[in-house]
Amino acid sequence: MKTKELRKKGKEEQLKLLAEKKKRLHDVRFSSEGAKAKNTKEAVNLRKDIARIKTIVKENKENDQ
């Protein structure tokens, strides 16, 4: 997901998306442990998305203060 798209979303939407990405990362990690993963880069991309969302949420908190 692009940073510009994330900035357009509201705070609640960003937090909801963050929770969804964390859940998906958890699922990918544990499903790939027993079997071969089809998309090996999915976990990497999810971690990057999570980091982007956390950064934007933190920036918004700092701007609010």
SEBADO-934273 format. One record per atom (N, C-alpha, C): residue in one letter; x, y, z. Coordinates in nm, 2 decimals, always signed. Layout:
N
[node a [X Y Z]]
...
This chain:
65
[node m [+0.08 -0.12 +0.00]]
[node m [+0.00 +0.00 +0.00]]
[node m [+0.09 +0.12 +0.00]]
[node k [+0.05 +0.22 -0.08]]
[node k [+0.13 +0.34 -0.09]]
[node k [+0.11 +0.43 +0.03]]
[node t [+0.21 +0.51 +0.06]]
[node t [+0.20 +0.60 +0.17]]
[node t [+0.10 +0.71 +0.15]]
[node k [+0.08 +0.76 +0.03]]
[node k [-0.02 +0.86 +0.00]]
[node k [-0.16 +0.81 +0.03]]
[node e [-0.18 +0.69 +0.00]]
[node e [-0.31 +0.63 +0.02]]
[node e [-0.34 +0.62 +0.17]]
[node l [-0.24 +0.58 +0.25]]
[node l [-0.25 +0.57 +0.39]]
[node l [-0.28 +0.70 +0.46]]
[node r [-0.21 +0.81 +0.41]]
[node r [-0.23 +0.94 +0.47]]
[node r [-0.37 +0.99 +0.45]]
[node k [-0.44 +0.95 +0.34]]
[node k [-0.57 +1.00 +0.31]]
[node k [-0.68 +0.93 +0.41]]
[node k [-0.64 +0.82 +0.46]]
[node k [-0.74 +0.75 +0.55]]
[node k [-0.74 +0.81 +0.68]]
[node g [-0.85 +0.79 +0.75]]
[node g [-0.87 +0.85 +0.89]]
[node g [-0.79 +0.76 +0.99]]
[node k [-0.78 +0.82 +1.11]]
[node k [-0.71 +0.75 +1.21]]
[node k [-0.77 +0.61 +1.24]]
[node e [-0.90 +0.60 +1.25]]
[node e [-0.97 +0.48 +1.29]]
[node e [-0.94 +0.37 +1.18]]
[node e [-0.95 +0.42 +1.05]]
[node e [-0.92 +0.33 +0.94]]
[node e [-0.78 +0.28 +0.94]]
[node q [-0.69 +0.37 +0.97]]
[node q [-0.55 +0.33 +0.98]]
[node q [-0.52 +0.22 +1.08]]
[node l [-0.58 +0.24 +1.20]]
[node l [-0.56 +0.14 +1.31]]
[node l [-0.63 +0.01 +1.28]]
[node k [-0.74 +0.02 +1.21]]
[node k [-0.81 -0.11 +1.17]]
[node k [-0.73 -0.18 +1.07]]
[node l [-0.67 -0.11 +0.97]]
[node l [-0.58 -0.17 +0.87]]
[node l [-0.46 -0.23 +0.94]]
[node l [-0.40 -0.16 +1.04]]
[node l [-0.29 -0.21 +1.11]]
[node l [-0.32 -0.35 +1.17]]
[node a [-0.43 -0.35 +1.24]]
[node a [-0.47 -0.48 +1.30]]
[node a [-0.49 -0.59 +1.20]]
[node e [-0.55 -0.56 +1.09]]
[node e [-0.57 -0.66 +0.98]]
[node e [-0.43 -0.71 +0.93]]
[node k [-0.34 -0.62 +0.91]]
[node k [-0.21 -0.66 +0.86]]
[node k [-0.13 -0.74 +0.96]]
[node k [-0.14 -0.71 +1.08]]
[node k [-0.08 -0.79 +1.19]]
[node k [-0.14 -0.93 +1.19]]
[node k [-0.27 -0.94 +1.18]]
[node k [-0.33 -1.07 +1.18]]
[node k [-0.29 -1.15 +1.06]]
[node r [-0.28 -1.09 +0.95]]
[node r [-0.24 -1.16 +0.82]]
[node r [-0.10 -1.21 +0.83]]
[node l [-0.01 -1.12 +0.89]]
[node l [+0.13 -1.16 +0.91]]
[node l [+0.14 -1.28 +1.00]]
[node h [+0.06 -1.28 +1.10]]
[node h [+0.06 -1.40 +1.20]]
[node h [+0.02 -1.52 +1.12]]
[node d [-0.09 -1.51 +1.04]]
[node d [-0.14 -1.63 +0.97]]
[node d [-0.03 -1.68 +0.87]]
[node v [+0.03 -1.59 +0.80]]
[node v [+0.13 -1.62 +0.70]]
[node v [+0.25 -1.69 +0.77]]
[node r [+0.30 -1.64 +0.88]]
[node r [+0.41 -1.70 +0.95]]
[node r [+0.38 -1.85 +0.99]]
[node f [+0.26 -1.87 +1.05]]
[node f [+0.23 -2.00 +1.10]]
[node f [+0.19 -2.10 +0.99]]
[node s [+0.13 -2.05 +0.89]]
[node s [+0.09 -2.14 +0.78]]
[node s [+0.21 -2.19 +0.70]]
[node s [+0.31 -2.10 +0.69]]
[node s [+0.42 -2.14 +0.60]]
[node s [+0.52 -2.22 +0.68]]
[node e [+0.51 -2.23 +0.81]]
[node e [+0.60 -2.31 +0.89]]
[node e [+0.59 -2.46 +0.85]]
[node g [+0.48 -2.51 +0.84]]
[node g [+0.46 -2.65 +0.81]]
[node g [+0.47 -2.69 +0.67]]
[node a [+0.43 -2.60 +0.58]]
[node a [+0.43 -2.63 +0.44]]
[node a [+0.50 -2.52 +0.36]]
[node k [+0.53 -2.55 +0.24]]
[node k [+0.60 -2.45 +0.15]]
[node k [+0.50 -2.33 +0.12]]
[node a [+0.55 -2.21 +0.14]]
[node a [+0.47 -2.09 +0.11]]
[node a [+0.47 -2.07 -0.04]]
[node k [+0.36 -2.03 -0.09]]
[node k [+0.35 -2.00 -0.23]]
[node k [+0.41 -1.86 -0.26]]
[node n [+0.38 -1.77 -0.17]]
[node n [+0.44 -1.63 -0.19]]
[node n [+0.53 -1.60 -0.08]]
[node t [+0.66 -1.62 -0.11]]
[node t [+0.76 -1.61 +0.00]]
[node t [+0.78 -1.46 +0.04]]
[node k [+0.75 -1.37 -0.05]]
[node k [+0.77 -1.23 -0.02]]
[node k [+0.65 -1.16 +0.06]]
[node e [+0.55 -1.24 +0.08]]
[node e [+0.43 -1.18 +0.14]]
[node e [+0.46 -1.13 +0.28]]
[node a [+0.53 -1.21 +0.36]]
[node a [+0.57 -1.17 +0.49]]
[node a [+0.65 -1.04 +0.49]]
[node v [+0.74 -1.03 +0.40]]
[node v [+0.83 -0.91 +0.39]]
[node v [+0.74 -0.79 +0.36]]
[node n [+0.65 -0.80 +0.26]]
[node n [+0.57 -0.69 +0.23]]
[node n [+0.47 -0.65 +0.34]]
[node l [+0.42 -0.75 +0.41]]
[node l [+0.33 -0.72 +0.52]]
[node l [+0.41 -0.64 +0.63]]
[node r [+0.53 -0.68 +0.66]]
[node r [+0.61 -0.61 +0.76]]
[node r [+0.64 -0.47 +0.72]]
[node k [+0.66 -0.45 +0.60]]
[node k [+0.68 -0.31 +0.55]]
[node k [+0.56 -0.23 +0.56]]
[node d [+0.44 -0.29 +0.52]]
[node d [+0.32 -0.21 +0.53]]
[node d [+0.29 -0.18 +0.68]]
[node i [+0.31 -0.27 +0.77]]
[node i [+0.29 -0.24 +0.91]]
[node i [+0.38 -0.13 +0.96]]
[node a [+0.50 -0.13 +0.91]]
[node a [+0.60 -0.02 +0.95]]
[node a [+0.55 +0.12 +0.90]]
[node r [+0.50 +0.12 +0.77]]
[node r [+0.45 +0.24 +0.71]]
[node r [+0.33 +0.29 +0.79]]
[node i [+0.24 +0.21 +0.83]]
[node i [+0.12 +0.25 +0.90]]
[node i [+0.16 +0.30 +1.04]]
[node k [+0.25 +0.23 +1.11]]
[node k [+0.29 +0.27 +1.24]]
[node k [+0.36 +0.41 +1.23]]
[node t [+0.43 +0.43 +1.13]]
[node t [+0.50 +0.56 +1.11]]
[node t [+0.40 +0.68 +1.10]]
[node i [+0.30 +0.65 +1.01]]
[node i [+0.20 +0.76 +0.99]]
[node i [+0.12 +0.78 +1.11]]
[node v [+0.08 +0.68 +1.19]]
[node v [+0.01 +0.70 +1.31]]
[node v [+0.09 +0.78 +1.41]]
[node k [+0.22 +0.75 +1.42]]
[node k [+0.30 +0.82 +1.51]]
[node k [+0.31 +0.97 +1.47]]
[node e [+0.33 +0.99 +1.34]]
[node e [+0.34 +1.13 +1.29]]
[node e [+0.21 +1.21 +1.32]]
[node n [+0.10 +1.14 +1.31]]
[node n [-0.03 +1.21 +1.34]]
[node n [-0.04 +1.24 +1.49]]
[node k [+0.01 +1.15 +1.57]]
[node k [+0.00 +1.18 +1.72]]
[node k [+0.09 +1.30 +1.75]]
[node e [+0.21 +1.31 +1.69]]
[node e [+0.30 +1.42 +1.72]]
[node e [+0.24 +1.55 +1.67]]
[node n [+0.17 +1.55 +1.56]]
[node n [+0.11 +1.67 +1.50]]
[node n [-0.01 +1.71 +1.59]]
[node d [-0.08 +1.62 +1.65]]
[node d [-0.20 +1.66 +1.73]]
[node d [-0.16 +1.73 +1.86]]
[node q [-0.04 +1.70 +1.91]]
[node q [+0.01 +1.75 +2.04]]
[node q [+0.05 +1.89 +2.03]]
